[in-house]
């Protein structure tokens, strides 16, 4: 399964929130570089967290992540 990065951040919590949002929508998502936090690297500057999804789900994932131009009803 080819994975594609759909979100990048230097904040591990933000990456986990995005992963959770994608999974709640039924998409498979993983956070790369989260081992840095688990190993005690939460304060290391410059660690970029990448949220990946299967290539076939990338468009749907980006649609969920990107802000909508239309106002909420």
Secondary structure, DSSP 8 states (H G I E B T S, - for coil): --EEEEEEES-HHHHHHHHHHHHHTT--EEEETTHHHHTT-TT-TT--EEEEEEGGGHHHHHHHHS--SS---
